[in-house]
Amino acid sequence: MNETEWIICTICGRKTHNKIREDTVLKNYPLYCPKCKQETLIDAKDLQITVIQKQEH
């Protein structure tokens, strides 16, 4: 069984509405946080999140 985790917002530190599994690979994914209303461009692999760019609205 694959492990899953919530993606945490890199700006406010809260859970987003997205989950990733340990075999999920994301590249240039626009992660939107409904709580702080910010969007961040991320990469994800092996449950590790890397921030590419933070966008202020």
N, C-alpha and C positions, 0 to 999 in steps of 0.2 A: 504494500500500500504506500502511495506517495504522500510525503509530508506536505502540508499546505500552510501558508502564512499570509496574514493580511499585509498589504503594502502600506507602509507608514509614510505619511507626508513628510517630506524633507524640510518643509518650512515650519509647520506648527507642531509636528510630532504626533499627530492623531492618526487613527486608522482611516484609510480611504475606503471606497466601496469595492476595491479590487483585491482579489486573492491571487497568489501565485503558488504553483506546485514546484517541487524540487527539480522537475524536468522542464519547467517553463523557461523559454528564452525570449526576451523582449529586446528590441533594438529600436532606438529613437521613439520610444513610447511616450505620448503626451499624457502624463499622469495629472489628473485634475482632482483637487481636494475640495469637496463640497463645504467644508467647515471654514477654511480660510479663503476660499474662492481664488486660489492661485493655481497655476499650471506649471509643471516642471517636466522637462524632457529627461527620460531615464533609460538606462539599459539594465537588464536583469538576467542573471544566469546563476544557477546553483543557489538560489535564494539570496543572492547578493545583489544589492541595488547600487548602481553607479549613476550619479547625477551628471548629466551632460550640460544642461542649461536651465537656469531659473528664469521664469518670465513673470514680470510684474504687470498687472493690469490696472 
